[in-house]
Amino acid sequence: MPQFLIVDMHTLWLIGGVVTLATAGVVAFLRSLHHSSANALGLQALALAVGGAGLLLAAFAPIRPDSLLAAIADATIASALLLACEAVRRLYGANPRPALLVAFLFAAIAGCLGFEAMREEPAARVVFTSVLVAMASSLTALRIARTRDPPAEAVRRLLVAAGFVNALVWLLRSGLAADSLGLPVSRTEMAQPLDIVTAALVILLPAIVTALMVTATYARMADELRALATTDPLTRLVSRRVLFERGRPLIAAMRAAERPLAAMMVDIDHFKRINDRYGHPAGDAVLRHCARQLRAGTRADSLVARYGGEEFGLLVPLDRPSDGFVAAERLRHRVSSRPCQVGDASIAVTVSIGMALLQPGQTLEQLLAEADRLLYTAKRGGRDRVGTAEAPGGQADLALPVV
């Protein structure tokens, strides 16, 4: 037998128990870092703590096959793995099913401790608990296989694979145990290589699943932080920073294609009055309402950003220069013709828009500054209008249906 495989099961369970308890402490600490994953990670920490305790009980259980401590250890380890399956389900948004979880836990505990034949026959307990864990692991893998997790899709697939592998390992363990039914087993004799590999996988797979769960949580945290940095939380439009980051490549692309580009600065008229009359929650609703109208009223390749306060910034690709005024006028009409409903109140909203066309050699900053200047021209002209550097060409375009 290869030298590295000479190890008794006591030692394997002892090492596994210590490592699992340490991992439980780490996961319990990490659960506070991500609110939406806290319940799943907390349940996983509990599963690891229970599993670690079960492994330590198995390591120190007496050699006698009818040992009550050994039966408790088997029930504890099985319960821990059932809890871990529930933790993975919850990480991927499955509805809690306490009744089903309690039924599985009751079956594991009652099966190991409630029948004399099971208490006195270690192999029978292993077969029973292994089949139970394999069933729960397979059901969990099937459940998360039907979900999607864009921030960590690869991790989700690995967890599905780990679930099925775990089920196969426990079925293999049940098969090995079934072969030894009725035979006297010494808990201190050197284990066979296949027994060692199976036992090691029983210990390692929960640690691997835990690492994957933490990785998925980290990926979600990174995705949320990225969204916070690039998206305005109130309106769900991109932020001013993103407008500048994506605006420069857009200008370069439009120049390369020799197509016109319009910049629009949009400001909600008399926004302070809305806040004063209806309250700040209504003001927030008006901001969201305007954001939806601006996004819905522009082309898919346009950039629509919350620039600051009640002001929005847009970069709109055009087919011809005269379309710039038409697009701005359509947006103005779209907002003014759709009041914002806040409870029982219908709040009339208008916007002033400054529209500037990209000129040769002009930078993004200069283009937006020109649109901002024209915005104030529109506001000085009476609000609820479009300010532009020249009169719109092709007056027939203004008769097109407003979207």
C-alpha positions as CSV (number, residue, x, y, z in Angstrom):
1,M,0.0,0.0,0.0
2,P,1.4,3.5,-0.8
3,Q,2.9,5.1,2.3
4,F,0.7,8.3,2.0
5,L,-2.4,6.2,2.4
6,I,-1.5,4.7,5.8
7,V,-3.9,6.5,8.1
8,D,-6.6,5.4,10.5
9,M,-10.1,6.8,10.3
10,H,-9.9,8.4,13.8
11,T,-7.2,10.7,12.5
12,L,-9.0,11.6,9.3
13,W,-12.2,12.5,11.2
14,L,-10.2,14.5,13.8
15,I,-8.4,16.6,11.2
16,G,-11.6,17.1,9.2
17,G,-13.5,18.2,12.3
18,V,-10.9,20.8,13.3
19,V,-10.7,22.2,9.8
20,T,-14.5,22.3,9.4
21,L,-15.0,24.1,12.7
22,A,-12.4,26.7,11.7
23,T,-14.1,27.1,8.3
24,A,-17.5,27.6,10.1
25,G,-16.0,30.5,12.1
26,V,-14.7,32.2,8.9
27,V,-18.0,31.9,7.1
28,A,-19.9,33.2,10.2
29,F,-17.7,36.3,10.0
30,L,-18.1,36.7,6.2
31,R,-22.0,36.6,6.4
32,S,-22.1,40.1,7.8
33,L,-20.4,41.5,4.7
34,H,-23.2,40.9,2.2
35,H,-26.8,41.5,3.4
36,S,-28.7,39.6,0.7
37,S,-26.5,36.4,1.2
38,A,-26.4,36.6,5.0
39,N,-29.1,34.0,5.6
40,A,-27.5,31.5,3.3
41,L,-24.0,32.0,4.6
42,G,-25.3,31.9,8.2
43,L,-27.0,28.6,7.5
44,Q,-23.8,27.3,5.9
45,A,-21.8,28.4,9.0
46,L,-24.3,26.5,11.2
47,A,-24.0,23.4,8.9
48,L,-20.2,23.5,9.1
49,A,-20.3,23.9,12.9
50,V,-22.6,20.9,13.2
51,G,-20.6,18.9,10.8
52,G,-17.3,19.7,12.5
53,A,-18.8,18.7,15.8
54,G,-20.0,15.4,14.2
55,L,-16.6,14.6,12.8
56,L,-15.0,15.2,16.3
57,L,-17.6,12.9,17.8
58,A,-16.8,10.3,15.2
59,A,-13.0,10.7,16.0
60,F,-13.5,10.1,19.7
61,A,-16.3,7.6,19.6
62,P,-15.5,4.2,21.3
63,I,-14.6,1.3,19.1
64,R,-17.6,-0.7,20.0
65,P,-20.1,-1.0,17.1
66,D,-23.1,-0.4,19.4
67,S,-21.6,2.9,20.6
68,L,-24.3,5.5,21.1
69,L,-21.7,8.3,20.5
70,A,-20.9,6.8,17.1
71,A,-24.6,6.8,16.2
72,I,-25.0,10.4,17.3
73,A,-21.9,11.3,15.2
74,D,-23.4,9.8,12.1
75,A,-26.7,11.5,12.7
76,T,-24.9,14.8,13.3
77,I,-22.8,14.6,10.1
78,A,-25.9,13.7,8.0
79,S,-27.8,16.6,9.5
80,A,-25.0,19.0,8.8
81,L,-25.0,18.0,5.1
82,L,-28.8,18.4,4.9
83,L,-28.4,21.9,6.4
84,A,-25.7,22.7,3.8
85,C,-28.0,21.7,1.0
86,E,-30.6,24.1,2.3
87,A,-28.0,26.9,2.5
88,V,-27.0,26.4,-1.2
89,R,-30.7,26.5,-2.2
90,R,-31.2,29.8,-0.3
91,L,-28.1,31.3,-1.8
92,Y,-29.8,30.9,-5.2
93,G,-33.1,32.4,-4.2
94,A,-35.1,29.2,-3.4
95,N,-38.0,29.7,-1.1
96,P,-37.3,28.4,2.4
97,R,-39.0,25.0,3.0
98,P,-38.7,24.4,6.7
99,A,-41.2,21.5,6.7
100,L,-39.1,19.6,4.1
101,L,-35.9,20.4,5.9
102,V,-37.3,19.3,9.3
103,A,-38.6,16.1,7.6
104,F,-35.1,15.3,6.3
105,L,-33.5,16.1,9.6
106,F,-36.0,14.0,11.5
107,A,-35.4,11.1,9.2
108,A,-31.6,11.3,9.7
109,I,-31.8,11.5,13.5
110,A,-34.6,9.0,13.9
111,G,-33.0,6.6,11.5
112,C,-29.7,6.7,13.4
113,L,-31.0,6.8,16.9
114,G,-34.5,5.6,16.9
115,F,-34.0,1.9,15.9
116,E,-31.9,-0.5,17.9
117,A,-30.8,-2.3,14.7
118,M,-29.4,0.9,13.3
119,R,-27.7,1.9,16.5
120,E,-25.9,-1.4,16.8
121,E,-24.9,-1.7,13.1
122,P,-22.6,1.1,11.9
123,A,-22.7,-0.1,8.3
124,A,-26.5,0.1,8.2
125,R,-26.4,3.7,9.6
126,V,-23.9,4.7,6.9
127,V,-26.1,3.2,4.1
128,F,-29.2,4.9,5.4
129,T,-27.6,8.4,5.9
130,S,-25.6,8.2,2.7
131,V,-28.8,7.6,0.6
132,L,-30.5,10.4,2.4
133,V,-27.7,12.9,1.8
134,A,-27.3,11.8,-1.8
135,M,-31.0,12.4,-2.4
136,A,-30.9,15.9,-0.8
137,S,-27.7,16.8,-2.7
138,S,-29.2,15.7,-6.0
139,L,-32.4,17.7,-5.5
140,T,-30.3,20.8,-4.5
141,A,-28.2,20.4,-7.7
142,L,-31.3,20.1,-9.8
143,R,-32.8,23.2,-8.2
144,I,-29.8,25.5,-8.8
145,A,-29.3,24.1,-12.3
146,R,-32.5,25.9,-13.2
147,T,-31.4,29.3,-11.9
148,R,-29.1,32.0,-13.4
149,D,-26.5,34.0,-11.6
150,P,-24.9,36.5,-14.1
151,P,-22.2,37.8,-11.8
152,A,-21.0,34.3,-11.1
153,E,-22.5,31.9,-13.7
154,A,-19.3,29.7,-13.8
155,V,-19.5,29.3,-10.0
156,R,-23.1,28.3,-10.2
157,R,-22.2,25.6,-12.7
158,L,-19.4,24.3,-10.5
159,L,-21.8,24.1,-7.6
160,V,-24.2,22.1,-9.7
161,A,-21.4,19.7,-10.6
162,A,-20.3,19.6,-6.9
163,G,-23.8,18.7,-5.9
164,F,-23.9,15.7,-8.2
165,V,-20.4,14.6,-7.3
166,N,-21.3,14.8,-3.7
167,A,-24.3,12.6,-4.3
168,L,-22.1,10.1,-6.1
169,V,-19.6,10.0,-3.3
170,W,-22.2,9.4,-0.7
171,L,-23.7,6.6,-2.9
172,L,-20.3,5.1,-3.2
173,R,-19.9,5.3,0.6
174,S,-23.2,3.6,1.0
175,G,-22.1,0.8,-1.4
176,L,-18.9,0.3,0.6
177,A,-20.8,0.2,3.8
178,A,-23.3,-2.3,2.4
179,D,-20.5,-4.7,1.5
180,S,-19.5,-4.7,5.2
181,L,-23.0,-5.3,6.6
182,G,-22.8,-7.9,9.4
183,L,-19.0,-8.0,9.4
184,P,-17.0,-7.0,12.5
185,V,-15.3,-3.7,11.8
186,S,-12.3,-2.3,13.8
187,R,-12.3,1.5,13.9
188,T,-8.6,1.5,14.4
189,E,-7.4,-0.7,11.6
190,M,-5.7,0.8,8.7
191,A,-8.3,1.8,6.1
192,Q,-8.3,0.6,2.5
193,P,-7.4,3.2,-0.1
194,L,-10.9,3.5,-1.5
195,D,-12.3,4.0,2.0
196,I,-9.8,6.8,2.6
197,V,-10.5,8.5,-0.7
198,T,-14.3,8.3,0.0
199,A,-13.9,9.7,3.6
200,A,-11.6,12.4,2.4
201,L,-14.1,13.5,-0.2
202,V,-16.9,13.5,2.4
203,I,-14.8,16.0,4.3
204,L,-13.4,18.0,1.4
205,L,-16.6,18.5,-0.7
206,P,-18.4,20.6,1.9
207,A,-15.2,22.8,2.1
208,I,-15.2,23.1,-1.7
209,V,-18.9,24.0,-1.7
210,T,-18.3,26.6,1.0
211,A,-15.5,28.1,-1.0
212,L,-17.7,28.3,-4.1
213,M,-20.5,29.9,-2.1
214,V,-18.1,32.5,-0.8
215,T,-16.8,33.1,-4.3
216,A,-20.4,33.6,-5.6
217,T,-21.1,36.0,-2.8
218,Y,-17.9,38.0,-3.6
219,A,-18.9,38.1,-7.3
220,R,-22.3,39.5,-6.3
221,M,-20.7,42.1,-4.0
222,A,-18.3,43.2,-6.8
223,D,-21.2,43.4,-9.2
224,E,-23.3,45.5,-6.8
225,L,-20.3,47.8,-6.1
226,R,-19.8,48.2,-9.9
227,A,-23.5,49.0,-10.3
228,L,-23.2,51.6,-7.5
229,A,-20.3,53.2,-9.2
230,T,-21.9,53.3,-12.7
231,T,-25.7,53.6,-12.0
232,D,-27.7,56.3,-10.3
233,P,-29.5,54.4,-7.5
234,L,-32.7,56.6,-7.7
235,T,-33.3,56.7,-11.4
236,R,-31.4,53.6,-12.5
237,L,-29.8,55.6,-15.3
238,V,-26.1,55.5,-15.8
239,S,-24.1,58.0,-13.8
240,R,-22.3,61.2,-14.9
241,R,-19.0,59.3,-14.7
242,V,-20.2,56.7,-17.2
243,L,-21.5,59.4,-19.5
244,F,-18.0,60.6,-19.8
245,E,-16.4,57.2,-19.9
246,R,-18.7,55.9,-22.7
247,G,-19.2,59.2,-24.4
248,R,-15.7,59.6,-25.7
249,P,-15.6,56.3,-27.6
250,L,-19.1,57.1,-28.9
251,I,-17.9,60.4,-30.3
252,A,-14.9,58.7,-31.9
253,A,-17.2,56.0,-33.5
254,M,-19.7,58.7,-34.8
255,R,-16.8,60.6,-36.4
256,A,-15.4,57.5,-37.9
257,A,-18.8,56.7,-39.4
258,E,-19.3,60.4,-40.4
259,R,-22.6,60.5,-38.6
260,P,-24.0,63.4,-36.5
261,L,-24.3,63.3,-32.8
262,A,-26.4,65.5,-30.5
263,A,-25.8,66.3,-26.9
264,M,-28.8,67.3,-24.8
265,M,-29.0,68.7,-21.3
266,V,-32.4,68.3,-19.8
267,D,-33.6,70.1,-16.7
268,I,-36.9,69.6,-14.9
269,D,-38.8,73.0,-14.7
270,H,-39.6,74.4,-11.3
271,F,-38.4,71.2,-9.5
272,K,-38.1,73.1,-6.2
273,R,-41.7,74.0,-6.3
274,I,-42.7,70.3,-6.8
275,N,-40.6,69.4,-3.7
276,D,-42.0,72.2,-1.7
277,R,-45.6,71.5,-2.6
278,Y,-45.7,67.7,-2.7
279,G,-42.7,66.7,-0.6
280,H,-39.4,65.2,-1.3
281,P,-40.7,61.6,-1.9
282,A,-42.9,63.1,-4.7
283,G,-39.8,64.9,-6.0
284,D,-38.0,61.5,-6.2
285,A,-41.0,60.0,-8.0
286,V,-40.9,62.9,-10.5
287,L,-37.1,62.2,-11.1
288,R,-37.8,58.5,-11.7
289,H,-40.7,59.4,-14.0
290,C,-38.6,61.8,-16.1
291,A,-35.8,59.2,-16.3
292,R,-38.2,56.6,-17.6
293,Q,-39.6,58.9,-20.2
294,L,-36.1,60.0,-21.4
295,R,-34.9,56.4,-21.6
296,A,-38.1,55.2,-23.4
297,G,-38.1,58.2,-25.8
298,T,-34.5,57.7,-27.1
299,R,-32.8,55.2,-29.4
300,A,-31.3,52.1,-27.9
301,D,-27.8,53.3,-28.8
302,S,-28.2,56.6,-26.9
303,L,-26.5,57.4,-23.6
304,V,-29.0,58.7,-21.0
305,A,-27.4,59.7,-17.7
306,R,-28.4,61.5,-14.5
307,Y,-26.1,64.5,-14.6
308,G,-26.8,65.9,-11.2
309,G,-29.8,67.1,-9.2
310,E,-32.8,67.4,-11.5
311,E,-30.6,67.6,-14.6
312,F,-30.0,64.8,-17.2
313,G,-27.4,64.5,-19.9
314,L,-27.9,62.6,-23.2
315,L,-25.8,61.7,-26.2
316,V,-28.0,60.8,-29.1
317,P,-26.7,59.4,-32.4
318,L,-28.5,60.9,-35.4
319,D,-29.0,60.0,-39.1
320,R,-28.9,63.7,-40.1
321,P,-28.2,67.0,-38.3
322,S,-31.8,68.2,-38.5
323,D,-33.0,65.2,-36.5
324,G,-31.3,66.7,-33.4
325,F,-34.0,69.3,-32.8
326,V,-36.8,66.9,-33.7
327,A,-35.5,64.3,-31.2
328,A,-35.2,66.9,-28.4
329,E,-38.7,68.3,-29.2
330,R,-40.2,64.8,-29.0
331,L,-38.6,64.2,-25.6
332,R,-39.9,67.6,-24.3
333,H,-43.4,66.7,-25.6
334,R,-43.3,63.2,-24.2
335,V,-42.6,64.4,-20.7
336,S,-45.1,67.3,-20.7
337,S,-47.9,65.1,-22.1
338,R,-47.5,62.4,-19.4
339,P,-48.2,63.7,-15.8
340,C,-46.5,61.9,-13.0
341,Q,-48.9,60.0,-10.7
342,V,-47.9,60.1,-7.0
343,G,-50.7,58.5,-5.0
344,D,-53.8,60.5,-5.7
345,A,-51.9,63.5,-7.1
346,S,-51.3,64.0,-10.8
347,I,-48.2,66.2,-11.1
348,A,-47.7,68.1,-14.4
349,V,-44.0,68.0,-15.3
350,T,-42.2,70.0,-18.0
351,V,-38.6,70.1,-19.0
352,S,-36.3,72.5,-20.7
353,I,-33.7,71.1,-23.1
354,G,-30.5,72.4,-24.5
355,M,-29.4,70.6,-27.7
356,A,-26.0,71.0,-29.4
357,L,-24.6,69.1,-32.4
358,L,-21.1,67.8,-32.3
359,Q,-18.7,70.0,-34.3
360,P,-15.4,69.1,-35.9
361,G,-12.6,69.1,-33.3
362,Q,-15.0,69.5,-30.4
363,T,-14.3,67.5,-27.2
364,L,-17.0,65.8,-25.2
365,E,-16.6,68.4,-22.4
366,Q,-17.0,71.3,-24.9
367,L,-20.1,69.6,-26.5
368,L,-21.8,69.2,-23.1
369,A,-20.9,72.7,-22.1
370,E,-22.5,74.1,-25.3
371,A,-25.6,72.0,-24.6
372,D,-25.7,73.4,-21.0
373,R,-25.4,76.9,-22.3
374,L,-28.3,76.3,-24.7
375,L,-30.3,74.8,-21.8
376,Y,-30.1,78.1,-19.9
377,T,-31.1,79.9,-23.1
378,A,-34.3,77.7,-23.1
379,K,-35.0,78.5,-19.5
380,R,-34.6,82.2,-20.0
381,G,-36.9,81.9,-22.9
382,G,-39.8,80.7,-20.8
383,R,-39.0,77.0,-20.0
384,D,-40.8,74.0,-21.5
385,R,-38.9,74.4,-24.7
386,V,-35.8,73.4,-26.6
387,G,-32.8,75.7,-26.9
388,T,-30.6,75.2,-30.0
389,A,-27.9,77.2,-31.7
390,E,-29.9,77.6,-34.9
391,A,-33.4,77.3,-36.1
392,P,-34.4,73.7,-36.9
393,G,-34.0,72.8,-40.5
394,G,-36.8,71.0,-42.3
395,Q,-39.9,72.2,-40.5
396,A,-41.8,69.3,-42.0
397,D,-39.9,67.0,-39.6
398,L,-41.7,68.7,-36.6
399,A,-45.0,67.3,-37.9
400,L,-43.8,63.7,-37.4
401,P,-45.7,61.8,-34.7
402,V,-44.2,62.5,-31.3
403,V,-43.2,59.3,-29.5
